[in-house]
Amino acid sequence: MCGIVGYIGKEQAAPILLDGLSKLEYRGYDSAGMAIYDGKQINIKKATGRLKVLSELTHDGQTMPGTIGIGHTRWATHGEPSDVNAHPHFNKDQTIAVVHNGIIENYIKLKNKLQERGYEFCSETDTEVVAHLLDYYYNKYGKDPLTAVTKVIHRVEGSYALGIIFADYPDVVYSVRKDSPLIVGKAEDGNLIASDVPAVLKYTRDVYFIENEEIARLSEDSIEFFNVDGEPIQKESKHIDWDINAAEKNGYEHFMLKEIYEQPKAVRDTISPRIKDGKIVIDELGMSDEEIKAIKKIYIVACGSAYHTGVTNKYVFEGLARIPVEVDLASEFRYRNPILEEGALVVIISQSGETADSLAALRLAKERGIKTLGIVNVVGSSIAREADKVMYTWAGPEISVATTKAYSCQLVAQYLLALKFAQVRGLVSEEEMKNYLRELEMIPNQIELLLEQKQKIQKFANRYVAAKDVFFIGRGIDYAISMEGSLKLKEISYIHSEAYAAGELKHGTISLIEEGTLVAAVVTQEALYQKTVSNIVEVKSRGAVVLAVTNEDNIEIEKNADYVIYVPKTNQYFTNSLAIIPLQLFGYYVSVGKGLDVDKPRNLAKSVTVE
C-alpha cells in the first residue's frame, strides 16, 4: 500500500526520490518523507498530506543535498496520519533510517522487549520497532549492517518491504522484502529500489524482482543479493518494455480519463497476439490439451474490480466451456475452508500481481496441491512467479486507483481462456469459433465508438453530482456489469451506490426507491430484456429516474427509460466489455463535477498489499 523509493549514485538523491514517489501516488497515502545522507549525517524531512507538501518543504529536494537516500509515502495502518508517524523512522541517534511497506504483526511484543532494554519510542507505528531492532542487532553484532538485517528478518513476523540506510556505511542502501512488493533497478548513474516499476522507468528498464526474505545491497555501481542467512545469491534482471509515456498524463486532466481512452489499444494488445490462423494461442499459458480436458471445476478468486470480471466470466466459462465455476472474494476464500478436489483449477486475477489476499489464496491452493493460474498485468510480480501457470494482460501501467483498462483486459483475457478451453474440449465448431473471434477482434473499435459519446454522458452526469443514492440493476452478465459500474461511481465520487440483481428488487431493496432516485439499468442480454424491463417499470412507478444501457437494436426501451445509452451489438458473452465504458465515464464525470481527486480517492490504495 505504501510507496518506497531508494537511490544511491552520482546524482542528487532527493529530486529522484520525489520523482519516484510521485509515480507511486496511485498506491494511496496520507503522508510522505525522505531520509538523505549529506556526507556527515542522515537528514530526515516528513510531512502529512500530499507529496507536494514535502516537495515544498524541501524546495523540490534542493535543501536536502546528498547522493544516497530513501523516501516513502505512507498509508496509515498503525497510528493516525501525522508528521511523527510518517516515515522514515530512525534509531535514537538517527544513524539508521528505515522505510517500510507492510505490517509487523508481532510489533507489540518486540516493542515491549526493546523498551525493557531502554529503547524509547516516539511514534505509534509498527515500523519504529524495526528501526530500534536494527540498532540493537547492529550494536550487538559488531556493527555489521547485513548481520543486523538478517537478525531482524528472523525476529519480525508479518509483511514488509524495507529500505534502510546506515550513517556508518554511506555508500550502500539495503532492502529486503516478505509478502510486500519490492524491485531493484540498475541505472547508468546509480541504482534504485522501489515498490513498483513506474517509479524507476525514467531511469532504467532493467529491474530485479526481489523474492521473499531476499536482501539487496546497493552501491553506486553494484547490486548484490543475499538470502535470509546472509549468503550471496545470484539473480537475473528483467527488461521492462512499458512505454514511459504510459505513466504520464500526456495532456489528459486525469490518469483515469487517459486510461479510459487507452482501453481500445490495451484490449487490442491483449487479444491480437493470441489469435493466430483462426485459433487461440496463449504461449505463456503452457497448458497441454490433456491438462485442459482434465479440469473438472474452476475457482476464480480476486478482489474488487478483478472479482467483478470473475463474476462475468462465470457465465462465459460455464456457457462456452461447460465447466462449473465458483467465484470467490480473495479475502473470504481461505476462511471458508474451501473444498478443493483433484481436477480443480484456481484462477487468481490481480492487476498488480501483489494483492495480499489474492496471494494468500494462491498459496492455499498450492498447499492443497491444486493447479493455479494467475491472470496478472505486471510481468514478474509475485502472483506471476508463484502461480503454476500465468496469462498476462497487456494493459501497461495503470496509475489511477480506479481501474479501467486493466479491468477491460482482464475481461478479454478470460474470454480468450474460456474459448480456448471450449475449443480444446470440442464444444465449439470451427465456424462458431470464427464468429467468436471476429466479435472479439471488433471490441476495440466498438469501444472507440462508445468513447465518442463522452460529451453526451458528461452532460447527463452533471445532473447527478449532488445525488445521495444511486442503484445499478441487471440480470445475468448485466448484474456483473452493474457491480462494476456501481463500484466505479462510489469509489471516486463518494456517492452511496449499490448494485442489485434486478430480480431481487422486490425482495426488499425496492423499499429504498423514492422520488428522483437514479437507477442505472443494464439491459444487454436478449433473453432477459423483458424481465429487466419489468423491473424498470417497477422502479419507475415509485418515482425513480432510469438510465438504461442497452444494445443498439433495443429501441423499445425508450418507452420505459428516461435516458438511454446504446452500445454496439456484440456476442452476449462479450457485452460487459462495451456496456462498462459509459458507466466508467459516468462515474468519472460525476467525480469531476464534484471537484474531487479522481485519481487518488480518499482512503483507497491502488495495490492492497496488506491484509
C-alpha positions in Angstrom: 0.0 0.0 0.0 2.7 2.4 1.0 5.3 3.5 -1.6 9.0 3.1 -1.2 11.9 4.6 -3.3 15.6 4.5 -2.6 18.6 5.8 -4.6 22.4 5.7 -4.4 24.5 7.0 -7.2 26.2 10.1 -8.8 23.1 12.3 -8.8 21.4 14.2 -6.0 19.0 11.8 -4.4 16.2 14.0 -3.1 14.8 15.1 -6.5 15.0 11.5 -7.8 13.1 10.2 -4.7 10.4 12.9 -5.1 10.0 12.0 -8.7 9.8 8.3 -7.9 7.3 8.8 -5.1 5.2 10.9 -7.5 4.9 7.8 -9.7 3.7 5.8 -6.7 1.0 8.2 -5.6 -1.6 5.9 -7.0 -0.8 3.4 -4.2 -2.6 5.7 -1.8 -1.0 7.6 1.0 -1.6 10.2 3.8 2.0 11.5 4.4 5.4 11.4 2.9 9.1 11.7 4.0 12.7 11.3 3.0 16.0 10.5 4.6 19.1 11.7 2.9 22.8 11.3 3.9 24.6 14.6 3.3 28.2 13.3 3.9 28.0 13.9 7.6 24.6 12.8 8.9 21.2 11.5 7.9 18.7 14.3 7.5 15.0 13.5 7.6 12.1 15.5 6.5 8.5 14.3 6.9 5.1 15.9 6.2 1.4 15.0 6.5 -0.7 15.4 3.4 0.1 15.2 -0.3 3.6 14.8 -1.7 3.6 18.4 -2.8 3.8 19.4 0.9 7.1 17.5 1.3 8.3 18.9 -2.1 7.6 22.5 -0.9 9.1 21.8 2.5 12.4 20.7 0.8 12.2 23.2 -2.2 11.9 20.2 -4.6 14.6 18.4 -2.7 17.2 21.2 -3.2 17.6 21.8 0.6 18.4 18.1 1.2 21.8 17.5 -0.5 23.3 14.0 -0.8 23.6 11.2 -3.3 22.1 8.4 -1.1 18.6 8.3 0.4 15.2 6.6 0.9 11.7 8.0 0.5 8.3 6.9 1.5 4.6 7.7 1.0 2.6 6.3 4.0 -0.9 4.7 4.1 -1.7 4.7 7.8 -2.2 1.3 9.5 -0.7 1.7 12.9 -1.1 5.3 14.2 -3.0 8.2 12.7 -1.7 10.2 9.8 0.8 12.7 11.3 4.3 14.0 10.9 5.5 11.9 13.8 4.1 8.7 12.4 5.3 9.4 8.8 8.3 7.5 7.5 11.3 7.3 7.5 11.7 6.1 11.1 15.1 6.0 12.8 17.0 4.9 15.9 17.8 7.2 18.8 21.0 8.6 17.4 19.4 9.0 13.9 22.2 6.9 12.4 19.8 4.2 11.0 16.8 5.2 8.9 14.1 2.9 7.7 11.1 3.0 5.3 8.5 0.2 5.4 5.6 -1.1 3.4 3.6 -3.8 5.2 2.5 -4.7 8.8 4.7 -6.1 11.5 2.3 -8.4 13.3 4.4 -9.0 16.4 5.4 -5.4 16.9 3.9 -5.1 20.4 5.8 -8.0 21.7 9.0 -6.7 20.1 8.3 -3.2 21.4 7.9 -4.3 24.9 11.2 -6.2 24.8 13.0 -3.2 23.4 11.5 -0.9 26.0 12.8 -3.3 28.7 16.3 -2.7 27.2 15.9 1.1 27.4 14.7 1.9 23.9 12.2 4.9 23.7 9.6 5.3 21.1 8.2 8.5 19.7 5.6 7.2 17.2 2.6 4.9 17.2 3.8 2.9 14.3 4.9 -0.7 14.0 7.8 0.4 11.7 9.7 2.2 14.5 10.2 -1.2 16.1 12.2 -2.2 13.0 14.5 0.9 13.3 15.3 0.1 17.0 15.6 -3.6 16.4 18.2 -2.9 13.7 20.0 -0.6 16.1 20.0 -3.4 18.8 21.4 -6.1 16.5 23.8 -3.6 14.7 25.5 -2.8 18.0 25.3 -6.4 19.3 27.0 -8.0 16.3 29.9 -5.8 15.5 28.1 -3.0 13.6 27.7 -5.2 10.5 24.6 -4.0 8.6 24.0 -7.3 6.8 24.1 -9.3 10.0 21.7 -6.8 11.6 19.2 -7.1 8.7 19.3 -10.9 8.8 18.7 -10.9 12.5 15.7 -8.6 12.1 14.2 -10.9 9.4 14.4 -13.8 11.8 12.6 -11.8 14.5 9.8 -9.9 12.8 6.5 -11.5 11.7 4.1 -10.2 9.1 4.7 -8.5 5.8 7.4 -6.0 4.9 9.4 -4.3 2.2 12.2 -2.3 3.8 14.6 0.3 2.6 17.5 1.0 5.0 20.5 3.3 5.2 23.2 3.4 7.8 25.2 6.6 8.6 28.3 4.4 9.2 28.0 3.0 5.7 27.1 6.0 3.5 27.9 4.1 0.3 25.2 1.4 0.5 21.4 1.0 0.6 19.9 -2.2 2.0 16.5 -3.6 1.1 14.6 -6.7 2.0 11.0 -8.0 1.4 8.5 -10.5 2.6 5.0 -10.5 1.1 5.2 -6.8 0.1 6.4 -5.9 -3.4 9.9 -4.6 -3.9 12.1 -4.2 -7.0 15.7 -3.1 -7.6 16.6 -1.0 -10.7 20.0 -0.8 -12.3 20.6 2.6 -13.9 23.6 4.2 -15.6 24.3 6.8 -12.8 23.3 4.7 -9.8 20.8 2.1 -8.5 17.3 2.3 -7.1 14.8 0.4 -5.0 11.1 0.9 -5.4 7.7 -0.6 -4.6 6.7 -0.7 -8.3 8.1 -0.4 -11.8 6.7 3.1 -12.7 8.9 4.7 -10.0 12.1 3.7 -11.9 11.0 3.8 -15.6 12.5 7.2 -16.0 15.9 5.9 -15.0 16.1 2.3 -16.1 14.2 -0.6 -17.8 16.3 -3.3 -16.2 14.9 -4.5 -12.9 15.3 -7.3 -10.4 12.2 -8.7 -8.7 13.1 -9.4 -5.0 11.7 -12.7 -3.7 10.6 -13.3 -0.1 13.3 -12.9 2.5 15.9 -11.9 0.0 18.2 -9.0 0.8 19.6 -6.5 -1.7 22.7 -4.4 -1.1 23.1 -1.5 -3.5 26.1 0.7 -4.0 26.7 3.3 -6.7 27.9 0.8 -9.2 27.0 -2.6 -7.9 24.0 -4.7 -6.7 24.4 -7.8 -4.5 21.8 -10.2 -3.3 21.7 -12.4 -0.2 19.4 -15.0 1.3 17.9 -14.9 4.8 21.1 -16.3 6.2 23.3 -13.6 4.6 24.7 -16.0 1.9 25.3 -14.5 -1.5 22.8 -15.5 -4.3 22.6 -14.8 -8.0 19.6 -13.2 -9.7 18.7 -12.3 -13.2 17.3 -8.9 -14.2 14.2 -8.4 -16.4 13.8 -5.8 -19.1 10.6 -3.8 -18.9 9.1 -2.9 -22.2 6.5 -0.5 -20.9 6.3 2.9 -22.7 7.4 5.5 -20.3 4.7 7.8 -21.5 2.1 5.3 -20.2 3.0 6.5 -16.7 2.4 10.2 -17.7 -0.8 12.1 -18.2 0.1 13.3 -21.7 -2.3 16.3 -21.7 -5.3 14.5 -20.0 -6.7 16.1 -16.9 -6.6 12.8 -15.0 -4.9 9.4 -15.4 -8.3 7.8 -15.1 -9.6 9.6 -18.3 -6.4 8.8 -20.1 -6.7 5.2 -19.1 -10.3 5.0 -20.2 -9.2 6.2 -23.6 -6.3 3.7 -23.7 -8.7 0.8 -23.5 -9.0 0.2 -27.2 -5.3 -0.2 -27.5 -4.9 -2.2 -24.3 -7.7 -4.6 -25.3 -6.3 -5.0 -28.8 -2.8 -5.7 -27.3 -4.3 -8.4 -25.1 -6.3 -10.0 -27.8 -4.3 -9.7 -31.0 -1.2 -11.8 -30.2 -3.4 -14.7 -29.1 -5.3 -15.2 -32.3 -3.3 -17.0 -34.9 -4.7 -18.7 -38.0 -8.2 -18.8 -36.6 -7.1 -20.4 -33.3 -6.4 -19.1 -29.8 -2.7 -19.4 -28.9 -1.7 -18.4 -25.4 2.0 -19.1 -25.4 2.8 -18.3 -21.8 -0.1 -20.5 -20.5 1.9 -23.7 -21.0 -1.2 -26.0 -20.5 -1.5 -29.0 -22.7 -4.8 -30.1 -24.3 -4.8 -33.0 -21.9 -4.4 -30.8 -18.9 -7.3 -28.5 -20.1 -9.6 -31.5 -20.7 -8.8 -32.8 -17.2 -10.2 -29.7 -15.5 -13.4 -30.5 -13.7 -14.0 -27.2 -11.8 -12.7 -23.7 -11.8 -12.4 -21.3 -8.9 -12.0 -17.7 -9.8 -10.5 -15.8 -6.9 -9.9 -12.0 -6.8 -10.7 -8.7 -5.1 -12.6 -5.6 -6.2 -12.9 -5.0 -9.9 -11.0 -8.1 -10.7 -13.6 -10.1 -8.7 -16.3 -8.5 -10.9 -14.5 -9.8 -14.0 -14.7 -13.2 -12.5 -18.5 -12.9 -11.9 -18.9 -12.0 -15.6 -16.7 -14.9 -16.7 -18.5 -17.5 -14.6 -21.3 -17.1 -17.2 -18.7 -17.2 -20.0 -16.8 -20.3 -18.8 -20.0 -22.2 -17.9 -21.8 -21.2 -21.1 -18.9 -21.9 -23.5 -16.7 -24.5 -21.9 -19.3 -26.1 -19.7 -17.0 -26.2 -16.7 -18.6 -25.4 -13.3 -17.2 -22.2 -11.8 -17.2 -20.7 -8.4 -16.2 -17.1 -7.9 -14.7 -16.1 -4.5 -13.6 -12.8 -2.9 -10.0 -13.5 -2.1 -10.4 -12.1 1.4 -13.1 -14.8 2.1 -11.7 -17.7 0.2 -9.3 -19.0 2.8 -11.7 -18.6 5.7 -14.5 -20.7 4.4 -12.1 -23.7 4.2 -12.9 -24.4 0.6 -13.3 -27.9 -0.7 -10.7 -28.2 -3.4 -10.8 -31.5 -5.1 -8.5 -33.1 -7.6 -9.1 -31.8 -11.1 -9.8 -28.2 -10.0 -8.1 -25.1 -11.3 -7.8 -22.0 -9.1 -7.6 -18.8 -11.2 -6.2 -15.8 -9.4 -6.8 -12.4 -11.0 -4.9 -9.3 -10.0 -3.7 -6.2 -11.8 -0.6 -5.7 -9.7 0.1 -9.4 -9.0 0.9 -8.4 -5.5 -2.6 -8.2 -3.8 -2.1 -9.7 -0.4 -5.4 -11.6 -0.1 -5.1 -13.0 -3.6 -1.5 -14.1 -2.9 -2.7 -15.9 0.2 -5.5 -17.6 -1.7 -2.9 -18.7 -4.3 -0.7 -20.2 -1.7 -3.5 -22.0 0.0 -4.4 -23.6 -3.3 -0.8 -24.7 -3.9 -0.6 -26.1 -0.4 -3.6 -28.2 -1.2 -2.0 -29.5 -4.4 -4.4 -27.7 -6.7 -3.2 -26.3 -10.0 -3.1 -22.5 -10.2 -3.3 -19.9 -12.9 -2.5 -16.3 -12.5 -4.0 -13.6 -14.7 -1.9 -10.5 -14.0 -0.8 -7.3 -15.6 2.7 -6.9 -14.1 5.4 -9.2 -15.5 7.5 -10.7 -12.8 5.0 -9.9 -10.0 4.6 -12.3 -7.0 1.4 -14.0 -8.4 3.1 -14.3 -11.8 6.1 -16.0 -10.3 4.3 -18.2 -7.8 1.3 -19.5 -9.9 1.8 -22.8 -11.8 0.7 -21.1 -15.0 0.3 -17.4 -15.9 -1.6 -15.4 -18.5 -0.7 -11.7 -18.9 -3.0 -8.8 -19.6 -1.1 -6.2 -21.7 -2.7 -3.1 -20.2 0.6 -1.3 -19.4 1.0 0.8 -16.3 -2.3 1.8 -14.7 -1.9 4.8 -12.4 -5.4 5.8 -11.4 -6.7 3.9 -8.3 -10.0 3.2 -10.0 -9.2 0.6 -12.6 -10.5 0.8 -16.1 -8.1 -0.5 -18.8 -6.8 -3.3 -16.5 -10.4 -4.4 -15.8 -11.2 -4.5 -19.6 -8.0 -6.5 -20.3 -8.9 -9.0 -17.5 -12.3 -9.5 -19.1 -11.0 -10.2 -22.6 -8.2 -12.4 -21.3 -10.8 -14.6 -19.6 -13.0 -14.6 -22.8 -9.9 -16.0 -24.7 -9.3 -18.5 -22.0 -12.9 -19.7 -22.0 -12.9 -20.0 -25.8 -9.6 -21.9 -25.7 -11.0 -24.4 -23.1 -14.2 -24.7 -25.2 -12.2 -25.3 -28.4 -10.0 -28.0 -26.8 -13.0 -29.7 -25.2 -14.7 -29.9 -28.7 -17.6 -27.7 -27.7 -17.4 -25.1 -30.4 -17.3 -25.8 -34.1 -14.8 -24.2 -36.5 -17.4 -21.9 -37.8 -18.6 -20.9 -34.4 -15.0 -20.1 -33.3 -14.6 -17.9 -36.4 -17.7 -15.9 -35.3 -16.5 -15.6 -31.7 -13.0 -14.4 -32.8 -14.5 -11.9 -35.2 -16.6 -10.5 -32.5 -13.7 -10.3 -30.1 -11.5 -8.5 -32.6 -14.2 -5.9 -33.1 -14.3 -4.9 -29.4 -11.5 -2.3 -29.5 -13.2 -0.5 -32.4 -16.5 -0.6 -30.7 -15.0 0.8 -27.6 -13.7 3.7 -29.7 -17.2 4.4 -30.9 -18.6 4.4 -27.4 -15.9 6.9 -26.3 -17.3 9.3 -28.9 -20.3 9.6 -26.7 -18.2 11.3 -24.0 -20.0 14.7 -24.1 -23.4 13.2 -24.0 -22.5 11.1 -20.9 -20.8 14.1 -19.3 -24.0 16.2 -19.7 -26.1 13.6 -18.0 -23.5 13.0 -15.2 -23.5 16.7 -14.4 -27.2 16.4 -13.3 -26.3 13.9 -10.6 -23.4 15.5 -8.9 -25.5 16.0 -5.8 -27.0 12.6 -5.8 -27.2 10.8 -2.4 -28.0 7.3 -3.6 -27.7 5.5 -7.0 -28.7 2.0 -7.7 -27.5 -0.3 -10.5 -29.6 -3.2 -11.6 -29.2 -6.0 -14.2 -29.6 -9.8 -14.7 -27.0 -12.4 -15.5 -23.9 -10.8 -17.0 -25.7 -7.5 -16.7 -25.7 -7.9 -13.0 -21.9 -8.3 -13.1 -21.7 -5.1 -15.2 -23.8 -3.3 -12.6 -21.5 -4.3 -9.8 -18.5 -2.7 -11.5 -20.5 0.4 -12.6 -21.6 0.9 -9.0 -18.0 0.4 -7.7 -16.7 2.9 -10.2 -19.2 5.5 -9.0 -18.8 5.1 -5.3 -15.0 4.8 -5.1 -14.3 8.1 -6.9 -17.5 10.2 -6.2 -18.2 9.1 -2.6 -21.9 8.7 -3.5 -23.6 5.8 -1.9 -24.2 3.3 -4.7 -25.3 -0.3 -4.8 -25.7 -3.0 -7.4 -28.6 -5.5 -7.2 -29.7 -8.4 -9.3 -32.8 -6.9 -10.8 -35.0 -9.9 -9.9 -34.1 -9.3 -6.2 -35.6 -5.8 -6.1 -39.0 -7.0 -4.9 -37.4 -8.9 -2.0 -36.6 -5.8 0.0 -34.4 -3.4 -2.0 -37.3 -1.6 -3.8 -38.2 0.0 -0.4 -35.2 2.2 -0.9 -36.5 3.7 -4.2 -38.1 7.1 -3.8 -38.9 10.2 -6.0 -35.9 11.2 -8.0 -33.7 8.3 -7.2 -31.4 7.4 -10.1 -31.5 3.8 -11.1 -29.0 2.6 -13.8 -30.3 -0.4 -15.6 -28.0 -2.6 -17.7 -30.0 -4.4 -20.4 -27.8 -6.2 -22.9 -28.9 -9.9 -22.6 -31.6 -10.5 -25.2 -33.1 -13.4 -23.3 -33.6 -11.2 -20.2 -34.8 -8.0 -21.9 -38.4 -8.3 -20.9 -37.6 -9.4 -17.3 -35.4 -6.4 -16.7 -37.8 -4.0 -18.4 -40.4 -5.2 -15.9 -38.0 -4.2 -13.1 -37.5 -0.8 -14.7 -41.3 -0.3 -14.7 -41.4 -1.2 -11.0 -38.8 1.4 -10.0 -40.3 4.0 -12.4 -43.7 3.6 -10.7 -42.1 4.5 -7.4 -40.5 7.7 -8.7 -37.1 6.6 -9.9 -35.3 8.2 -12.8 -33.9 5.4 -15.1 -30.7 5.5 -17.1 -30.6 2.4 -19.4 -27.5 1.0 -21.0 -28.6 -1.4 -23.7 -27.9 -2.8 -27.2 -28.4 -0.5 -30.2 -31.3 -2.6 -31.5 -33.3 -2.4 -28.3 -35.1 0.9 -29.1 -38.3 -0.2 -27.4 -36.7 0.5 -24.0 -37.1 4.2 -24.7 -40.7 3.8 -23.7 -39.7 3.0 -20.1 -36.3 4.6 -19.5 -35.7 8.4 -19.1 -32.3 8.3 -20.7 -30.7 5.6 -22.9 -27.1 4.9 -23.9 -26.8 2.4 -26.7 -23.9 0.1 -27.1 -22.9 -1.7 -30.3 -24.2 -5.2 -30.8 -21.9 -8.0 -29.9 -22.0 -11.6 -28.7 -24.0 -11.9 -25.5 -20.9 -13.1 -23.6 -18.8 -10.1 -24.5 -21.3 -7.3 -23.7 -19.5 -6.3 -20.5 -16.6 -5.0 -22.5 -18.9 -2.5 -24.1 -21.5 -1.7 -21.5 -19.0 -0.8 -18.9 -17.5 2.1 -20.9 -20.4 4.5 -20.4 -20.6 3.6 -16.8 -16.9 4.3 -16.3 -17.4 7.7 -18.0 -20.4 8.4 -15.9 -18.5 7.8 -12.6 -15.6 9.8 -13.8 -17.7 12.9 -14.8 -19.7 12.8 -11.6 -16.4 12.9 -9.6 -15.0 15.7 -11.8 -18.2 17.6 -11.3 -17.8 17.4 -7.5 -14.2 18.7 -7.8 -12.7 15.5 -6.2 -9.3 14.0 -6.6 -10.3 11.4 -9.2 -7.0 9.5 -9.4 -6.4 9.3 -5.7 -9.8 8.9 -3.9 -9.7 9.1 -0.1 -8.8 6.1 2.0 -8.1 3.9 -1.1 -4.9 2.4 -2.4 -4.2 1.0 -5.9 -2.5 -2.1 -4.7 -3.6 -3.6 -1.4 -0.5 -5.4 -0.3 -1.6 -5.9 3.4 -4.5 -8.0 4.6 
